């Protein structure tokens, strides 16, 4: 009889335990015009690299729980490496905002401008805001411009979906800032 009680208890516990489903996130892609090929009148911009620190380079979405503590999600994951997503969306956003330019993640030739970005913050925070921060270095027509950036946006809703959408919006805002610098 005791064996049946133990067996029933084990079965009940196994039935009650649930494995959480993993959710994968991809930054939304910018929509707009697509540039086909370079001509002699077009300017060329190579987004050479987007670097991220180790705590952002894992597969889990990052959430800051206090002023000194971060949690890397184990069930809310990036669908592809974050640095690749940031580079791809940056190229798409800059392509849309720089008419007459060919913006690429591949080298375009000897007469190209280059952009390198170091992202040190791309996460949600305990106060309901998302943080996107870092610095970028632009070699535009032989002139170097280095700019830090720090964007904080308030989430309008709770949850990882809303957080990822706000992170994408902040990243798009920084692309706009870079495009404005290039257009000066």
C-alpha positions in Angstrom: 0.0 0.0 0.0 2.8 2.4 0.9 4.4 1.8 -2.5 1.1 2.9 -4.2 1.0 6.1 -2.1 4.6 6.9 -3.0 4.0 6.1 -6.6 0.8 8.2 -6.7 2.6 11.1 -5.0 5.4 10.9 -7.6 3.0 10.9 -10.5 1.1 13.8 -9.0 4.2 15.8 -8.6 5.4 15.0 -12.1 2.0 16.1 -13.5 2.1 19.4 -11.5 5.6 20.3 -12.6 5.6 22.2 -15.8 8.4 23.0 -18.2 8.3 26.6 -19.2 8.2 27.2 -22.9 11.0 29.2 -24.4 10.1 32.3 -26.3 12.4 33.7 -29.0 12.6 37.4 -30.0 13.8 39.1 -33.2 14.1 42.9 -33.5 11.5 44.1 -36.0 13.0 45.1 -39.4 12.7 48.6 -40.7 10.5 48.9 -43.8 11.1 51.3 -46.6 13.1 51.6 -49.8 15.6 49.1 -50.9 18.7 50.3 -52.6 19.8 48.2 -55.6 23.3 49.0 -56.6 26.0 51.7 -56.2 26.5 54.3 -58.9 29.2 57.0 -59.1 26.8 59.5 -57.5 26.0 57.4 -54.5 27.8 57.5 -51.3 28.9 54.3 -49.6 28.7 53.4 -45.9 30.0 50.2 -44.5 28.7 49.3 -41.0 31.8 47.5 -40.1 30.8 46.1 -36.8 28.5 46.3 -33.8 30.2 45.1 -30.6 28.4 44.1 -27.5 29.7 43.0 -24.1 29.6 39.4 -22.9 26.6 39.9 -20.7 24.5 40.9 -23.8 26.2 38.3 -26.1 24.4 35.3 -24.6 21.1 34.1 -26.0 19.0 35.4 -23.1 17.3 38.8 -23.1 18.8 40.9 -20.3 16.8 42.6 -17.5 18.3 44.9 -14.9 16.7 44.1 -11.5 18.6 46.8 -9.4 21.2 49.4 -9.8 23.9 46.7 -9.7 22.2 43.4 -10.6 21.2 42.0 -14.0 19.3 38.8 -14.9 19.8 37.0 -18.1 16.5 35.3 -19.1 16.6 31.5 -19.6 13.2 31.2 -21.3 13.1 34.6 -23.2 15.8 34.3 -25.8 17.1 36.1 -28.8 16.2 34.2 -32.0 19.7 35.0 -33.5 22.8 36.6 -32.0 22.0 40.1 -30.7 25.0 41.7 -32.3 23.9 40.4 -35.7 20.3 41.7 -35.1 21.7 45.1 -34.1 23.9 45.3 -37.2 21.1 44.2 -39.6 18.5 46.6 -38.2 21.1 49.4 -38.2 21.9 48.8 -41.8 18.2 48.8 -42.7 17.4 51.9 -40.7 20.3 53.8 -42.1 19.4 52.7 -45.6 15.9 54.2 -45.2 17.2 57.4 -43.7 20.1 58.1 -46.1 18.6 58.4 -49.6 21.4 58.3 -52.2 23.6 56.1 -50.0 24.3 52.4 -50.2 24.6 51.1 -46.7 25.9 47.6 -46.2 27.3 45.2 -43.7 29.9 44.2 -46.3 32.9 46.3 -47.5 31.9 48.4 -50.5 35.2 49.6 -51.9 38.0 52.1 -51.2 35.8 55.2 -51.3 33.5 54.3 -48.4 32.7 55.7 -45.1 32.8 53.3 -42.1 30.8 53.1 -39.0 31.7 51.0 -35.9 29.3 50.8 -32.9 30.0 49.6 -29.4 26.8 48.9 -27.4 27.2 48.6 -23.7 23.5 48.6 -22.7 20.6 47.0 -24.5 18.2 45.8 -21.7 15.1 46.4 -19.7 15.2 47.9 -16.3 13.3 47.5 -13.0 11.8 51.0 -13.2 9.9 50.1 -16.5 12.4 51.7 -18.8 14.6 50.2 -21.5 18.2 51.3 -21.9 20.2 51.5 -25.1 23.7 53.0 -24.7 27.2 52.9 -26.0 29.2 54.9 -28.5 29.9 55.0 -32.2 32.8 56.0 -34.4 32.1 57.3 -37.9 34.8 57.8 -40.5 32.9 60.2 -42.8 34.9 61.6 -45.8 38.1 61.0 -43.9 36.9 62.9 -40.8 36.4 60.9 -37.5 33.4 61.5 -35.3 33.0 59.7 -32.0 29.7 60.0 -30.1 28.4 58.4 -27.0 24.7 57.6 -26.8 22.3 56.9 -23.9 18.6 56.4 -24.6 16.0 55.6 -21.9 12.4 54.9 -23.0 9.5 54.0 -20.8 7.7 50.8 -21.6 4.0 51.3 -22.3 3.1 47.7 -21.3 4.6 45.0 -19.2 6.4 41.9 -20.6 9.2 40.9 -22.8 7.3 41.6 -26.0 6.8 45.2 -25.1 10.4 45.5 -23.9 11.9 44.2 -27.1 9.7 46.6 -29.2 10.8 49.5 -27.1 14.5 48.4 -27.4 14.0 48.3 -31.2 12.5 51.8 -31.1 15.4 53.2 -29.1 17.9 51.6 -31.5 16.0 53.1 -34.4 16.3 56.5 -32.7 20.0 56.1 -32.5 20.1 55.2 -36.2 18.3 58.5 -36.8 20.9 60.4 -34.8 23.7 58.8 -36.8 22.0 59.6 -40.1 21.6 63.2 -39.1 25.3 63.4 -38.3 26.2 61.9 -41.7 23.9 64.4 -43.5 25.5 67.4 -42.0 
